[in-house]
């Protein structure tokens, strides 16, 4: 076998590298694929009722903490629009 036959073989990783390189050339950003979720609107009466129920809870409950996190998510969703 001549010495030059070995030089013409490509390493096994070359096709993998080429695929990964081409995938990086995508023209559509991920923000186009994932639109902002809708924000549910609540009536004034529903908001007053919810506020009364939350005030009846103790400050340290997990429910109050989760609602605080939910309020942040709603603000972020509004900003996304």
Secondary structure, DSSP 8 states (H G I E B T S, - for coil): --THHHHT---THHHHHHHHHHHTT--S-HHHHS---------HHHHHHHHHHHHHS-TT-HHHHHHHHHHHHHHHHHHH-
